[in-house]
Amino acid sequence: VTAVKVALSSGNQNQNVDSLMAKPLKDQAFATPDKVAELVHKVNAAIQQELPPVMAKMKLYLQNPSTRTILFKPVK
């Protein structure tokens, strides 16, 4: 989100927003391979840390195993 805001604010005021957003991800300043890998690693670590406690709490409210399976399958 911050990268998009910076990209939009740093451009020419007359520049079309669609033209800024049409720029491929690899050409964005924030999207160097190292930065993307770092971001993916951080998101993965956060998911691995936060998801199990959330799922445990959800199981308290979803007593039916088939309902849990239906709701948790997309998450997993």
Secondary structure, DSSP 8 states (H G I E B T S, - for coil): -HHHHHHHHHS-TTS-HHHHHTS-GGGSTT--HHHHHHHHHHHHHHHHHHHHHHHHHHHHH---HHHHHHHHHHH-
